[in-house]
Amino acid sequence: MKILIVEDDKVSQRILFKILSDYGKCDLVNDGVEAIDAYLMAFDDNELYDLISLDIMMPKIDGVEILSKIRDFEKKNKIKENKKAKIIMVSALAETNFVKLAFENGCDSYISKPIDIDKLIENLKQLEVIK
């Protein structure tokens, strides 16, 4: 499995990398521009990401905008449903309006910080990314 971790907080980066690297190859980026670049490079290399862990509060381009851009790109390029990235929003923003906005823009799951490892693993199982 190919995984993209989009996170600017170093502690959260380490936690997510430690957990997710058990399930696949992880690429790590620090801001929204790097996230879009990594996604487009993966597309150009015909190696789409299976899973994207995406923080909402990101420098340069926020997570919801990144999410929207990825979903629009998938639609425009007619990426089949089973090839679309599963996107988990990971954020300290647990207010209902942020959660609703993330789901309206196409996220598959939403996890609040601090990251609960068991909850993250359960989400991955529910998304059928892992068994």
C-alpha positions, 0 to 999 in steps of 0.5 A, a space after each residue: 500500500 502507498 501512503 501519503 502523510 500530510 502533516 506539519 506537526 513533527 510529533 504527529 508526523 512521527 506518530 502517524 509514520 510509526 503507525 502507518 509504515 507498518 501497513 505500507 510505504 509512507 511519503 511524508 510532506 509538510 505543507 499543502 503545496 508539497 501534498 499536491 505535488 506529491 499526489 500529482 507526481 504519484 499520478 504521473 508515475 502511475 502509482 496512486 496513493 491508496 491512503 492519504 492522512 491529511 491534517 486540516 490546519 496546513 501551511 500554504 494550502 489548508 487540508 480541506 482545499 487539498 482534499 477538494 483538489 484531489 477529489 476534483 482531480 480524480 473526477 476529471 481524470 476518471 479515476 475508478 472508484 476502487 483506485 481513488 485514495 481513501 482520505 482520513 482527515 486528522 485534526 485538532 479541529 473536532 467542531 461539527 462544522 469542520 467535520 461536516 465540511 471535510 465530509 462534504 468535500 469527500 473525506 472517508 474518515 475523520 480523526 481528532 487529535 491527539 491521535 488515538 492509535 486504536 481508533 486510527 487502526 479501527 478506521 483503517 479496518 472500516 475503510 478496508 485499507 487493512 484487515 
